[in-house]
Every structure is written in structure tokens, then in C-alpha cells.
Amino acid sequence: MFDYETLREIQAYAYFFFTVFLVFILYGYIHHLYSSEKKGRRNYEKYGKIALDDEITSEPIETMTLREKEKLKKSQKKENK
């Protein structure tokens, strides 16, 4: 159906466009991280300290609100049923 050179050319174009697509995904993710940290939604420096301070007695990075705890308990109960 296709000769070898045509298949190699299609493969090269597909590789190029897939690489460009992944670059856009990467830059979008980096922008998301930067903007969420700048807006104050997350502090990623705290998450970076997890590898250094990984003791059972260490304080949590983020505290959960009472509403979040209740939601977590409900979802765990549903999973156990």
C-alpha cells in the first residue's frame, strides 16, 4: 500500500507534531503551577520539603477543614460498601 519512504516520512511528521503537542502540554502545566502559586492557592516550596522532612511526627503540609474531613469519611464509607 505505502512504500517504505512514505511510511518513514509519515512517521517523521507524526513524531514532530507529537513532540510539539507535548511541549504545549508541558508549558501549560508550568504556567498552571506558576499562576496558582502566584495567586496564593498553593505553596509548592512546602511540597518540596516533603522529601527532606518525612517523619511520622512531622506536621502536615496542609490542614484539612472539617468539611473536607467529612467529605473524605463519606467517600471512604462508600468505597467500603
C-alpha positions in Angstrom: 0.0 0.0 0.0 2.7 2.5 1.1 6.3 2.3 0.2 9.0 2.4 2.9 9.9 6.0 2.3 6.4 7.3 2.6 5.9 5.5 5.9 9.1 6.9 7.2 8.0 10.4 6.2 4.6 10.0 7.9 6.4 8.7 11.0 8.7 11.8 11.0 5.8 14.2 10.7 3.9 12.3 13.4 6.9 12.4 15.7 7.4 16.1 15.1 3.7 17.1 15.8 3.5 14.8 18.8 6.7 16.5 20.2 5.2 19.9 19.6 2.0 18.8 21.3 3.8 17.6 24.4 5.8 20.9 24.6 2.5 22.8 24.7 1.2 20.5 27.4 4.4 21.0 29.4 4.3 24.8 29.1 0.6 24.8 30.0 1.4 22.8 33.2 4.3 25.0 34.1 2.1 28.1 33.6 -0.6 26.5 35.8 1.9 25.8 38.6 3.4 29.3 38.4 0.0 31.1 38.3 -1.5 29.0 41.1 1.5 29.7 43.3 1.4 33.4 42.4 -2.3 33.7 43.3 -1.6 32.0 46.6 -3.6 28.8 46.1 -0.6 26.6 46.6 2.8 26.9 48.1 4.9 24.4 46.2 8.0 25.1 48.3 6.3 23.3 51.2 5.7 20.3 48.9 9.4 20.2 48.1 10.3 19.9 51.7 8.4 16.5 51.9 11.5 14.6 50.7 13.6 16.2 53.4 11.2 16.1 56.3 9.4 12.8 56.0 8.9 11.7 59.6 5.7 10.3 61.1 5.7 13.1 63.7 6.1 15.9 61.1 3.2 18.3 60.9 1.0 18.1 57.8 1.7 20.4 54.9 -2.0 21.4 54.6 -4.6 21.1 57.3 -8.0 19.8 56.3 -11.1 21.7 57.1 -13.9 20.0 58.9 -16.0 19.9 55.7 -13.1 18.2 53.8 -12.8 15.6 56.6 -16.5 14.8 56.5 -16.4 14.5 52.7 -13.4 12.2 52.9 -15.1 10.0 55.5 -18.3 9.7 53.3 -16.2 8.7 50.3 -14.4 6.1 52.3 -17.6 4.7 53.6 -19.0 4.4 50.1 -15.8 2.6 49.0 -16.1 0.1 51.8 -19.7 -0.9 51.0 
